[in-house]
Amino acid sequence: MTIIRVGTLIDGTGAPPVRDAVVTFENGRIEAVTTGPSGGRSGAGEVIDAPGLTLLPGLIDCHDHLASHGYEMAKRWGLDEPRSTSHLRTAAVARTILESGYTAVRDAGGLDAGFRVAMNDGLIVGPRLVLSLAIISPTGGLGDRVSPSGHVAPESGDPCLPPSVADGIDAIRTTVRTMVRAGADQIKCATTGGASSRAGHGPRDCEYTLEELKVLVEESHALGRRVMCHALGGPGLRVAIEAGVDSIEHGCYLDEDRELIPMMVEKGIFFVPTLLVYEYHRESPAPHVRERAHALRAHHRDSVARALEAGVKIVAGTDAGGHGHPNNAAELPLLVAAGLSPMQALQAATSRAAECLGLQGEIGTIEKGKWADLVLVEGDPLRDISILTDARRIKRVIKGGATVIAR
Ligand SMILES: [Zn+2]
């Protein structure tokens, strides 16, 4: 049994902070949350006294690409280094993310199920993983890897990341089933281009018909998998929401069609804005990417503000990977700048994020029965959310009751 006594507890539910809290856990799970000097049973077990620190649930990123290490074509296609080197690079990223206070990550494409096996076997350390494996899109879509000169990316030959280009409802059903067979926890698809997609295929350009996407959602749900959909704007964004995906990733132009946000509320669709990646794209060396990132900025902020006001469930994601692996918490000050309160931003990276992952019974709050995924922070993140990006202030990270790092 382990007892942590802290100056302040923020439990992730949105409830106000609690002073002088005591959290007890055993066998990896939280047994009790109490207050006061007599809280927690005395007796055997480790006691962590942290009267000056704030305890939070482990943070969660709902949109990351752990196995991506750059937008350049050589990196995207895996041409610049041996695959084993790249895998070890990814393992190092997983460790860094965990040590920064992120105890769970949903990977939005590129990470294969072998990493989860390696983690379960104790070969590498990292956050809990929710995997999507690869992005399902049609010919010419986001996941169709063709160079500007028309060359097609070398076939990966990696059965852990199955081919993800699918045209028409039969191919879509097969591809969803193939992803699930290869270990996907959720299904990732794309119904529009993006800021960084090839020139000529931009944020409002549609991929997939409503009929096709309905089948994708139906098949995913039939197999017990949620659907996370890359959709920035235009008719493809509407197709995604009408088809009933579970989360809209990016959603930059949600403000342009006034019917969409109410539909998201009605259907309980999560919104994962990933504001951080567009900060990077505004400085992109590629003119068409830069231009798109500038054009969408005001819309994106407006979309977040309107979604928040309407009651859409907003969760935190960074889209890290292509733009390197900055601190995942860098998304949180951007959410606050877009209109969330610091408490709402924390919920977006804890309880709300756990809901988006379908793990609300397991993680995301500090409550009896949940995994003891905990972060001890120096300072008050409700006063300044950006302190969470400062590794020196992350004093201890605990995953499943085991201390990962203590500073
Ligand atoms: Zn992404």
Residues whose N, C-alpha, C, O or C-beta is under 5 A from the ligand:
A	BS01	ZN	A108 D319
